[in-house]
Amino acid sequence: MNRKRNKTTVIFVNKNQNSSKPIQVPTGYIVHWKKYILGVLGLFLILISSIFYLIRSNSNVELAKSKLELALLKSKDKLSVIDTSSLKKHYQSIDKKLLTINKYLKARGLKPILTGNEGGEQSDDILSVEEIGEFYDNYLSKIAYNVAYTPMGYPHLGTITSGYGHRENPFSGENVETHKGLDIRANYGDIVKCTANGKVIFAGRRGGYGNCIVIKHGNGFETYYGHLSKILVKVNEDVIAGNNIGKAGSTGRSTGPHLHYEVHKNGKVINPRSFLTL
């Protein structure tokens, strides 16, 4: 059998003795009203405390974040000074090596790139890592270009049988003639390689040179390859240092299979021997 819960009727009366509609409230609410009021107040206090705690925690987080950002910034600045100071100690050693490279470039008719203390070896100003890196990257890029477009090394690995300059006539053994390049020993059909990047400006028969290739490089250089048995490139073809361009032979004014090699600078013939090694 269902047991009915006790209820209390509540009637609100104003000062004019007018009453409102009665309201039935469980008797337990009336008897224990203090407990319910304390419970609601307790929940309210817990809610207010939680809000203040969250606000304070958020403030602490923001403060900690700001301190961390400041510490990271200081650490970054400190590391930057340490790194650049360490790099600066190597300036003199690096610049000396670069100056040595410039001497080799100058010996080959190239304008030196480093003309002063661009590396900053005498400066007390500490550059950033980016500035240091940019300087040496640009400098080495220029050197790389000069190395790529300057004739260097042998077009064919062989013994030099006749040097640059005056020599006896190889046909008659009499009189003296001017030899404008180097004669390099080679077997018939041996591969001939170009000694620098450039563009083929001549490929064909050329008087005493026989089958000849002329390549125009940067920096005013041109190279000649004569007495070839076969030409493997065409005019206007771009070539890269080390490409196969022809085969050795004995065409033209020649006494036997070999390679005739010349280097020209700004239209003048120069001694190729200076360009065979660094």
C-alpha positions as YAML, in Angstrom:
chain: A
units: angstrom
residues:
- id: 1
  name: MET
  ca: [0.00, 0.00, 0.00]
- id: 2
  name: ASN
  ca: [1.38, 3.38, -0.97]
- id: 3
  name: ARG
  ca: [2.08, 5.66, 1.93]
- id: 4
  name: LYS
  ca: [1.20, 9.29, 1.36]
- id: 5
  name: ARG
  ca: [3.88, 11.79, 2.28]
- id: 6
  name: ASN
  ca: [2.84, 14.45, 4.82]
- id: 7
  name: LYS
  ca: [2.37, 17.87, 3.33]
- id: 8
  name: THR
  ca: [1.94, 21.31, 4.87]
- id: 9
  name: THR
  ca: [-0.27, 23.96, 3.38]
- id: 10
  name: VAL
  ca: [1.36, 27.39, 3.12]
- id: 11
  name: ILE
  ca: [-0.75, 30.53, 2.65]
- id: 12
  name: PHE
  ca: [0.94, 33.89, 1.91]
- id: 13
  name: VAL
  ca: [-1.03, 36.92, 3.29]
- id: 14
  name: ASN
  ca: [-0.09, 40.53, 2.54]
- id: 15
  name: LYS
  ca: [-0.63, 43.51, 4.83]
- id: 16
  name: ASN
  ca: [-4.10, 44.09, 3.37]
- id: 17
  name: GLN
  ca: [-5.10, 40.68, 4.67]
- id: 18
  name: ASN
  ca: [-5.40, 39.42, 1.12]
- id: 19
  name: SER
  ca: [-4.29, 35.86, 0.76]
- id: 20
  name: SER
  ca: [-2.89, 34.08, -2.27]
- id: 21
  name: LYS
  ca: [-3.65, 30.61, -3.44]
- id: 22
  name: PRO
  ca: [-2.51, 28.00, -0.87]
- id: 23
  name: ILE
  ca: [0.63, 26.04, -1.69]
- id: 24
  name: GLN
  ca: [1.25, 22.55, -0.40]
- id: 25
  name: VAL
  ca: [4.89, 21.89, 0.54]
- id: 26
  name: PRO
  ca: [6.28, 18.61, 1.89]
- id: 27
  name: THR
  ca: [6.41, 18.87, 5.65]
- id: 28
  name: GLY
  ca: [10.07, 17.72, 5.60]
- id: 29
  name: TYR
  ca: [11.06, 20.96, 3.79]
- id: 30
  name: ILE
  ca: [9.45, 23.03, 6.56]
- id: 31
  name: VAL
  ca: [10.94, 21.03, 9.40]
- id: 32
  name: HIS
  ca: [14.45, 20.90, 8.00]
- id: 33
  name: TRP
  ca: [14.54, 24.30, 6.24]
- id: 34
  name: LYS
  ca: [17.77, 25.32, 8.00]
- id: 35
  name: LYS
  ca: [19.59, 22.34, 6.56]
- id: 36
  name: TYR
  ca: [18.44, 23.15, 3.03]
- id: 37
  name: ILE
  ca: [19.41, 26.81, 3.40]
- id: 38
  name: LEU
  ca: [22.87, 25.82, 4.67]
- id: 39
  name: GLY
  ca: [23.25, 23.36, 1.80]
- id: 40
  name: VAL
  ca: [22.41, 26.01, -0.80]
- id: 41
  name: LEU
  ca: [24.77, 28.48, 0.86]
- id: 42
  name: GLY
  ca: [27.48, 25.83, 0.93]
- id: 43
  name: LEU
  ca: [27.07, 25.13, -2.79]
- id: 44
  name: PHE
  ca: [27.15, 28.88, -3.47]
- id: 45
  name: LEU
  ca: [30.36, 29.29, -1.48]
- id: 46
  name: ILE
  ca: [31.95, 26.33, -3.27]
- id: 47
  name: LEU
  ca: [30.99, 27.87, -6.64]
- id: 48
  name: ILE
  ca: [32.42, 31.28, -5.69]
- id: 49
  name: SER
  ca: [35.62, 29.67, -4.37]
- id: 50
  name: SER
  ca: [36.03, 27.67, -7.58]
- id: 51
  name: ILE
  ca: [35.66, 30.79, -9.70]
- id: 52
  name: PHE
  ca: [38.28, 32.68, -7.67]
- id: 53
  name: TYR
  ca: [40.61, 29.66, -7.80]
- id: 54
  name: LEU
  ca: [40.33, 29.41, -11.58]
- id: 55
  name: ILE
  ca: [40.95, 33.16, -11.98]
- id: 56
  name: ARG
  ca: [44.00, 33.00, -9.75]
- id: 57
  name: SER
  ca: [45.31, 29.88, -11.48]
- id: 58
  name: ASN
  ca: [44.92, 31.53, -14.88]
- id: 59
  name: SER
  ca: [46.83, 34.58, -13.62]
- id: 60
  name: ASN
  ca: [49.62, 32.32, -12.35]
- id: 61
  name: VAL
  ca: [49.77, 30.51, -15.69]
- id: 62
  name: GLU
  ca: [50.01, 33.79, -17.60]
- id: 63
  name: LEU
  ca: [52.73, 35.02, -15.23]
- id: 64
  name: ALA
  ca: [54.68, 31.77, -15.60]
- id: 65
  name: LYS
  ca: [54.29, 31.96, -19.39]
- id: 66
  name: SER
  ca: [55.64, 35.52, -19.45]
- id: 67
  name: LYS
  ca: [58.61, 34.53, -17.27]
- id: 68
  name: LEU
  ca: [59.35, 31.55, -19.52]
- id: 69
  name: GLU
  ca: [59.22, 33.67, -22.69]
- id: 70
  name: LEU
  ca: [61.57, 36.21, -21.11]
- id: 71
  name: ALA
  ca: [63.98, 33.46, -20.01]
- id: 72
  name: LEU
  ca: [63.96, 31.90, -23.50]
- id: 73
  name: LEU
  ca: [64.63, 35.29, -25.09]
- id: 74
  name: LYS
  ca: [67.56, 35.92, -22.75]
- id: 75
  name: SER
  ca: [68.92, 32.42, -23.42]
- id: 76
  name: LYS
  ca: [68.63, 32.94, -27.17]
- id: 77
  name: ASP
  ca: [70.49, 36.27, -26.99]
- id: 78
  name: LYS
  ca: [73.17, 34.71, -24.81]
- id: 79
  name: LEU
  ca: [73.62, 31.73, -27.13]
- id: 80
  name: SER
  ca: [73.77, 34.07, -30.14]
- id: 81
  name: VAL
  ca: [76.61, 36.03, -28.54]
- id: 82
  name: ILE
  ca: [78.42, 32.82, -27.64]
- id: 83
  name: ASP
  ca: [77.99, 31.37, -31.14]
- id: 84
  name: THR
  ca: [79.09, 34.53, -32.97]
- id: 85
  name: SER
  ca: [82.02, 34.99, -30.60]
- id: 86
  name: SER
  ca: [83.12, 31.44, -31.29]
- id: 87
  name: LEU
  ca: [82.76, 31.92, -35.03]
- id: 88
  name: LYS
  ca: [84.67, 35.18, -34.87]
- id: 89
  name: LYS
  ca: [87.68, 33.32, -33.46]
- id: 90
  name: HIS
  ca: [87.87, 31.39, -36.73]
- id: 91
  name: TYR
  ca: [87.70, 34.48, -38.96]
- id: 92
  name: GLN
  ca: [91.44, 34.88, -39.34]
- id: 93
  name: SER
  ca: [92.02, 31.22, -40.19]
- id: 94
  name: ILE
  ca: [89.17, 31.16, -42.72]
- id: 95
  name: ASP
  ca: [90.14, 34.47, -44.31]
- id: 96
  name: LYS
  ca: [93.76, 33.37, -44.69]
- id: 97
  name: LYS
  ca: [92.62, 30.29, -46.59]
- id: 98
  name: LEU
  ca: [90.32, 32.40, -48.75]
- id: 99
  name: LEU
  ca: [93.16, 34.81, -49.50]
- id: 100
  name: THR
  ca: [95.28, 31.83, -50.57]
- id: 101
  name: ILE
  ca: [92.50, 30.77, -52.95]
- id: 102
  name: ASN
  ca: [92.44, 34.32, -54.31]
- id: 103
  name: LYS
  ca: [96.15, 34.09, -55.06]
- id: 104
  name: TYR
  ca: [95.48, 31.00, -57.16]
- id: 105
  name: LEU
  ca: [92.66, 32.79, -58.93]
- id: 106
  name: LYS
  ca: [94.85, 35.83, -59.59]
- id: 107
  name: ALA
  ca: [97.63, 33.60, -60.94]
- id: 108
  name: ARG
  ca: [95.10, 32.31, -63.47]
- id: 109
  name: GLY
  ca: [94.12, 35.78, -64.62]
- id: 110
  name: LEU
  ca: [91.03, 36.07, -62.41]
- id: 111
  name: LYS
  ca: [90.16, 39.13, -60.38]
- id: 112
  name: PRO
  ca: [90.40, 38.31, -56.65]
- id: 113
  name: ILE
  ca: [87.06, 38.34, -54.87]
- id: 114
  name: LEU
  ca: [88.27, 39.16, -51.37]
- id: 115
  name: THR
  ca: [90.07, 42.53, -51.47]
- id: 116
  name: GLY
  ca: [90.07, 43.41, -47.78]
- id: 117
  name: ASN
  ca: [88.98, 42.21, -44.38]
- id: 118
  name: GLU
  ca: [85.38, 41.59, -45.44]
- id: 119
  name: GLY
  ca: [85.32, 38.65, -43.06]
- id: 120
  name: GLY
  ca: [85.56, 41.10, -40.20]
- id: 121
  name: GLU
  ca: [88.74, 39.72, -38.62]
- id: 122
  name: GLN
  ca: [89.80, 43.19, -37.45]
- id: 123
  name: SER
  ca: [86.35, 44.37, -36.42]
- id: 124
  name: ASP
  ca: [85.16, 44.36, -32.81]
- id: 125
  name: ASP
  ca: [81.50, 44.26, -33.84]
- id: 126
  name: ILE
  ca: [79.89, 40.89, -33.27]
- id: 127
  name: LEU
  ca: [77.78, 39.95, -36.27]
- id: 128
  name: SER
  ca: [74.80, 37.66, -36.10]
- id: 129
  name: VAL
  ca: [75.06, 34.05, -37.23]
- id: 130
  name: GLU
  ca: [72.85, 34.95, -40.21]
- id: 131
  name: GLU
  ca: [75.16, 37.79, -41.30]
- id: 132
  name: ILE
  ca: [78.25, 35.62, -40.99]
- id: 133
  name: GLY
  ca: [76.61, 32.78, -42.90]
- id: 134
  name: GLU
  ca: [75.35, 35.10, -45.64]
- id: 135
  name: PHE
  ca: [78.79, 36.65, -46.15]
- id: 136
  name: TYR
  ca: [80.62, 33.36, -46.55]
- id: 137
  name: ASP
  ca: [77.81, 31.81, -48.61]
- id: 138
  name: ASN
  ca: [78.02, 34.68, -51.13]
- id: 139
  name: TYR
  ca: [81.80, 34.56, -51.14]
- id: 140
  name: LEU
  ca: [82.00, 30.80, -51.71]
- id: 141
  name: SER
  ca: [79.32, 31.04, -54.42]
- id: 142
  name: LYS
  ca: [81.57, 33.43, -56.34]
- id: 143
  name: ILE
  ca: [84.53, 31.09, -55.92]
- id: 144
  name: ALA
  ca: [82.41, 28.14, -57.09]
- id: 145
  name: TYR
  ca: [81.48, 30.12, -60.22]
- id: 146
  name: ASN
  ca: [85.10, 30.99, -60.97]
- id: 147
  name: VAL
  ca: [86.22, 27.40, -60.45]
- id: 148
  name: ALA
  ca: [83.45, 26.09, -62.71]
- id: 149
  name: TYR
  ca: [84.16, 28.53, -65.57]
- id: 150
  name: THR
  ca: [87.96, 28.67, -65.37]
- id: 151
  name: PRO
  ca: [89.92, 26.04, -67.33]
- id: 152
  name: MET
  ca: [91.60, 23.74, -64.81]
- id: 153
  name: GLY
  ca: [93.28, 20.36, -65.13]
- id: 154
  name: TYR
  ca: [94.17, 18.14, -68.07]
- id: 155
  name: PRO
  ca: [91.79, 17.66, -70.99]
- id: 156
  name: HIS
  ca: [93.46, 14.25, -71.34]
- id: 157
  name: LEU
  ca: [95.74, 12.55, -68.83]
- id: 158
  name: GLY
  ca: [99.00, 12.12, -70.68]
- id: 159
  name: THR
  ca: [102.62, 13.22, -70.83]
- id: 160
  name: ILE
  ca: [103.33, 16.68, -72.20]
- id: 161
  name: THR
  ca: [105.49, 16.11, -75.27]
- id: 162
  name: SER
  ca: [105.79, 19.75, -76.35]
- id: 163
  name: GLY
  ca: [105.38, 22.83, -74.18]
- id: 164
  name: TYR
  ca: [104.19, 26.38, -74.69]
- id: 165
  name: GLY
  ca: [106.55, 28.89, -76.33]
- id: 166
  name: HIS
  ca: [109.42, 28.62, -78.79]
- id: 167
  name: ARG
  ca: [110.47, 25.22, -80.15]
- id: 168
  name: GLU
  ca: [112.19, 23.61, -83.14]
- id: 169
  name: ASN
  ca: [110.07, 22.88, -86.16]
- id: 170
  name: PRO
  ca: [108.79, 19.29, -85.50]
- id: 171
  name: PHE
  ca: [108.67, 18.51, -89.22]
- id: 172
  name: SER
  ca: [112.06, 19.72, -90.42]
- id: 173
  name: GLY
  ca: [113.96, 20.02, -87.15]
- id: 174
  name: GLU
  ca: [115.21, 23.38, -88.41]
- id: 175
  name: ASN
  ca: [114.32, 26.94, -87.53]
- id: 176
  name: VAL
  ca: [112.29, 28.00, -84.49]
- id: 177
  name: GLU
  ca: [108.55, 28.39, -84.30]
- id: 178
  name: THR
  ca: [106.13, 29.57, -81.63]
- id: 179
  name: HIS
  ca: [104.00, 26.85, -80.11]
- id: 180
  name: LYS
  ca: [100.76, 28.38, -78.76]
- id: 181
  name: GLY
  ca: [99.71, 25.51, -76.54]
- id: 182
  name: LEU
  ca: [100.63, 22.13, -75.10]
- id: 183
  name: ASP
  ca: [100.93, 18.82, -76.94]
- id: 184
  name: ILE
  ca: [99.70, 15.96, -74.76]
- id: 185
  name: ARG
  ca: [100.53, 12.35, -75.62]
- id: 186
  name: ALA
  ca: [97.46, 10.28, -76.48]
- id: 187
  name: ASN
  ca: [96.51, 7.16, -78.37]
- id: 188
  name: TYR
  ca: [94.26, 7.37, -81.38]
- id: 189
  name: GLY
  ca: [90.65, 7.54, -80.17]
- id: 190
  name: ASP
  ca: [91.39, 8.46, -76.53]
- id: 191
  name: ILE
  ca: [88.66, 10.58, -74.93]
- id: 192
  name: VAL
  ca: [89.19, 14.34, -74.67]
- id: 193
  name: LYS
  ca: [87.31, 16.27, -71.97]
- id: 194
  name: CYS
  ca: [86.53, 19.98, -71.61]
- id: 195
  name: THR
  ca: [88.30, 21.66, -68.70]
- id: 196
  name: ALA
  ca: [85.54, 24.11, -67.63]
- id: 197
  name: ASN
  ca: [81.88, 24.95, -68.10]
- id: 198
  name: GLY
  ca: [81.06, 26.88, -71.24]
- id: 199
  name: LYS
  ca: [79.53, 26.96, -74.72]
- id: 200
  name: VAL
  ca: [80.94, 25.44, -77.92]
- id: 201
  name: ILE
  ca: [81.58, 28.27, -80.40]
- id: 202
  name: PHE
  ca: [83.47, 26.23, -83.02]
- id: 203
  name: ALA
  ca: [83.46, 22.54, -83.94]
- id: 204
  name: GLY
  ca: [84.97, 21.48, -87.26]
- id: 205
  name: ARG
  ca: [88.03, 21.66, -89.49]
- id: 206
  name: ARG
  ca: [90.37, 24.59, -88.68]
- id: 207
  name: GLY
  ca: [93.57, 24.74, -90.76]
- id: 208
  name: GLY
  ca: [96.62, 23.33, -88.99]
- id: 209
  name: TYR
  ca: [94.51, 22.38, -85.97]
- id: 210
  name: GLY
  ca: [92.73, 19.75, -88.05]
- id: 211
  name: ASN
  ca: [89.49, 18.75, -86.39]
- id: 212
  name: CYS
  ca: [89.16, 21.36, -83.66]
- id: 213
  name: ILE
  ca: [86.81, 22.43, -80.89]
- id: 214
  name: VAL
  ca: [86.75, 25.92, -79.37]
- id: 215
  name: ILE
  ca: [84.82, 26.47, -76.12]
- id: 216
  name: LYS
  ca: [84.01, 29.89, -74.70]
- id: 217
  name: HIS
  ca: [83.97, 30.05, -70.89]
- id: 218
  name: GLY
  ca: [83.18, 32.82, -68.43]
- id: 219
  name: ASN
  ca: [85.80, 35.34, -67.25]
- id: 220
  name: GLY
  ca: [87.09, 35.88, -70.81]
- id: 221
  name: PHE
  ca: [88.54, 32.36, -71.22]
- id: 222
  name: GLU
  ca: [88.48, 30.20, -74.33]
- id: 223
  name: THR
  ca: [90.02, 26.74, -74.80]
- id: 224
  name: TYR
  ca: [91.13, 25.05, -78.03]
- id: 225
  name: TYR
  ca: [91.34, 21.27, -78.60]
- id: 226
  name: GLY
  ca: [93.13, 20.30, -81.83]
- id: 227
  name: HIS
  ca: [94.09, 17.33, -84.05]
- id: 228
  name: LEU
  ca: [90.99, 15.38, -83.01]
- id: 229
  name: SER
  ca: [89.97, 12.20, -84.80]
- id: 230
  name: LYS
  ca: [86.32, 12.75, -83.88]
- id: 231
  name: ILE
  ca: [84.19, 15.65, -82.62]
- id: 232
  name: LEU
  ca: [81.41, 14.76, -80.18]
- id: 233
  name: VAL
  ca: [79.79, 18.19, -79.68]
- id: 234
  name: LYS
  ca: [78.06, 20.81, -81.81]
- id: 235
  name: VAL
  ca: [78.24, 24.59, -82.03]
- id: 236
  name: ASN
  ca: [76.11, 26.40, -79.38]
- id: 237
  name: GLU
  ca: [76.06, 23.30, -77.20]
- id: 238
  name: ASP
  ca: [76.51, 23.95, -73.48]
- id: 239
  name: VAL
  ca: [79.15, 21.79, -71.83]
- id: 240
  name: ILE
  ca: [80.15, 21.12, -68.24]
- id: 241
  name: ALA
  ca: [83.68, 20.57, -66.98]
- id: 242
  name: GLY
  ca: [84.58, 16.93, -67.49]
- id: 243
  name: ASN
  ca: [82.20, 16.30, -70.41]
- id: 244
  name: ASN
  ca: [83.50, 14.15, -73.27]
- id: 245
  name: ILE
  ca: [83.83, 16.48, -76.26]
- id: 246
  name: GLY
  ca: [86.02, 14.56, -78.72]
- id: 247
  name: LYS
  ca: [88.59, 11.87, -79.41]
- id: 248
  name: ALA
  ca: [92.33, 12.31, -79.89]
- id: 249
  name: GLY
  ca: [93.81, 11.88, -83.33]
- id: 250
  name: SER
  ca: [96.34, 13.25, -85.81]
- id: 251
  name: THR
  ca: [94.39, 15.51, -88.16]
- id: 252
  name: GLY
  ca: [95.82, 18.77, -89.45]
- id: 253
  name: ARG
  ca: [99.47, 19.72, -89.00]
- id: 254
  name: SER
  ca: [100.49, 16.75, -86.86]
- id: 255
  name: THR
  ca: [103.29, 14.18, -86.73]
- id: 256
  name: GLY
  ca: [101.27, 11.56, -84.85]
- id: 257
  name: PRO
  ca: [98.33, 10.98, -82.49]
- id: 258
  name: HIS
  ca: [98.21, 13.55, -79.68]
- id: 259
  name: LEU
  ca: [96.07, 16.38, -78.32]
- id: 260
  name: HIS
  ca: [96.93, 20.02, -78.92]
- id: 261
  name: TYR
  ca: [95.52, 22.17, -76.09]
- id: 262
  name: GLU
  ca: [95.40, 25.98, -75.87]
- id: 263
  name: VAL
  ca: [94.05, 28.51, -73.35]
- id: 264
  name: HIS
  ca: [93.13, 32.06, -74.40]
- id: 265
  name: LYS
  ca: [92.35, 34.94, -72.05]
- id: 266
  name: ASN
  ca: [90.57, 38.03, -73.44]
- id: 267
  name: GLY
  ca: [91.68, 37.10, -76.95]
- id: 268
  name: LYS
  ca: [95.36, 36.50, -76.09]
- id: 269
  name: VAL
  ca: [97.11, 33.14, -75.96]
- id: 270
  name: ILE
  ca: [98.48, 32.25, -72.51]
- id: 271
  name: ASN
  ca: [100.45, 29.31, -71.14]
- id: 272
  name: PRO
  ca: [98.06, 26.43, -70.32]
- id: 273
  name: ARG
  ca: [100.57, 24.86, -67.92]
- id: 274
  name: SER
  ca: [99.54, 27.35, -65.20]
- id: 275
  name: PHE
  ca: [96.03, 25.89, -65.30]
- id: 276
  name: LEU
  ca: [96.86, 22.19, -65.10]
- id: 277
  name: THR
  ca: [97.10, 22.12, -61.30]
- id: 278
  name: LEU
  ca: [96.21, 24.36, -58.37]
...
